[in-house]
Structures are given as C-alpha cells and as structure tokens.
Amino acid sequence: MNTAEIRSAWLDYQAQATARAEANKQSQDALNALFARYRALFDEERPVVDQLLAEQLSSPDENVRFDALAIVREFRIASALPALRSLADRLETQDAPGAPYEWAKVNRLIGMLVERPKGA
C-alpha cells in the first residue's frame, strides 16, 4: 500500500471503531480497537500512521486529539514529540474549560517520552 492508502485505511478504521463504540455506548472500545489495529500494522505502515497521529494532535476536535494522545502514550511514539510540544504551547494560551487538564496530560506525556521512549 502507498502512503495515501495507509492513511485512508487508518482513518476509515478509526471512524468505524468510533461509530461502533458510540453506538454501543462503550467509548473505551474505540481505543481498544485502535490499539489492536496499531499493534497489527506492518513495519512499513507504522511511520505513516505515526505521522498521521502527530497531525491529529493539532485537530480542533478534542475526540480526535484524545484518541491520538492515547495511542501515542500507549505505544510511546517519540516521533510525535514536536507535535506534542506544539499542542502544549497552544493549550497554554487557550481559555477552554478543559484546556488546563489537557495541557497537564500532554506535558506528562512529553515527560514520559523524553525520559524513556519506546525501544529505549
């Protein structure tokens, strides 16, 4: 598969997993499905999905960011550090009610990745 196909396949799967989880009123199921799908990626697919997840960290949709943050955390995707730092900077100046909590979560994740990235 080429890069566009890998990205499209991930986005389609993500949308389907989210829709199923919402329909069943089991939001955690979406993350479990995404974790399983990420584990099943081929070596050549993983960098493409990692880049896509880093891009999703700048999404205005909190749900998209939530999923991306969870996957980055679960699999310790150190290549997402620049996007995480950018997100932390953006959240620091936002006045949305959840911004301080998301900012704290993002900064904990940055600390975790800097301390011990996956494979280190």
C-alpha positions, -999 to 999 in steps of 0.1 A, spaced: 0 0 0 12 35 -7 11 64 19 -23 77 9 -39 42 11 -23 36 45 -36 69 58 -70 63 43 -73 28 58 -63 41 92 -89 70 91 -116 47 78 -109 22 106 -108 50 132 -141 63 121 -157 28 121 -143 20 155 -156 53 170 -190 48 154 -193 13 168 -182 23 202 -206 53 203 -235 31 191 -228 6 219 -222 34 244 -188 19 252 -164 47 243 -134 27 256 -140 1 229 -128 25 203 -94 29 219 -91 -8 224 -98 -14 187 -73 13 177 -47 -2 200 -52 -36 184 -51 -21 149 -19 -2 157 -3 -34 170 -12 -52 137 4 -26 115 32 -37 92 66 -21 97 62 0 66 28 12 77 38 23 112 57 55 103 29 67 81 3 62 109 27 78 134 29 109 112 -9 109 109 -13 106 146 11 135 151 -10 156 127 -42 146 146 -27 162 177 -34 196 161 -70 187 153 -96 212 167 -117 181 176 -110 171 211 -121 135 204 -96 131 176 -68 145 198 -79 122 227 -75 91 205 -42 103 191 -28 111 226 -39 77 239 -22 59 210 10 80 213 11 73 250 3 35 247 30 29 221 54 56 232 56 72 198 86 96 203 83 110 168 52 128 180 72 150 204 73 181 182 35 179 177 30 174 214 51 204 222 32 225 197 -1 213 213 11 221 248 20 256 237 -14 261 221 -33 247 251 -13 270 274 -30 301 259 -65 286 254 -93 296 278 -115 265 271 -126 248 303 -107 216 296 -75 232 283 -56 232 316 -63 195 321 -53 185 285 -22 207 289 -12 188 320 -18 155 303 2 165 272 31 177 294 31 144 314 32 125 281 61 147 268 80 139 300 73 102 297 86 102 261 117 123 268 125 100 298 122 67 281 109 65 245 97 31 232 125 8 224 150 26 246 
